């Protein structure tokens, strides 16, 4: 019997307008009636995830958790103090930034508090960030303003530029690669987390906390950063709009896209 369903947010649980299909909310209600927890698992910050979940009735999320920053933090919902938190060293952030500055890309750098700093971003990206989290643009390439700030993750941005970002990854110096966990998401992000941190380790830590066997969990996603948690869970589900490599790795490829509401299909196939 499945006891927990973890789902990525963007391009999985949320539709392409960043809204929750009503059938997903109905599916969470059905899950909770059967004692199954719904856990959002995102690369975003905790408060950004909560904002995106605002349309879900509070009672459906009561007693649940949020996995944020690709497994970098776990919070009990309504508790701002994380149960687990991992930090990316400033010197490593600075080294990656200095190396990546030679490319035509933008940057996000996230504090553990949820604040994000951005540079060389398109206006549409800035508008999106400002609508979801505390955002500040920066031009100081020394990053000295972040030296004594706890940092959760950073990412490099290239809209619709996944081949470009993957080429960057291919030629990235090994000494930098070996110090981080890196992944890709949303067809525009090359992400960097503390070494050993990903959505899979985040889900595993949460399952251990709740004394739930991984085989009794389901994980849903669409992108490479979701694959580790799909591998940890008893069933890894991907939406029909998922990347091809995610589809190849999934236990179940849903007929539903993010716009259709994939949790309805998850409940029909695995919960009921």
Secondary structure, DSSP 8 states (H G I E B T S, - for coil): ---EEEE-IIIIIB-TTS-B-HHHHHHHHHHHHTT-EEEEE-SS-HHHHHHHTTTS-HHHHTT-EEEEGGGTEEEETT--S-SEE----HHHHHHHHHHHTTSS-EEEEEETTS-EEEES--HHHHHHHHHHS-EEE---TT-GGGTTS-EEEEEEE-TT-HHHHHHHHHHS-HHHHTTEEEEEETTTEEEEEETT-SHHHHHHHHHHHHT--GGGEEEEESSHHHHHHHHHSSEEEE-TTS-HHHHHH-SEE-S--TTT-HHHHHIIIII-
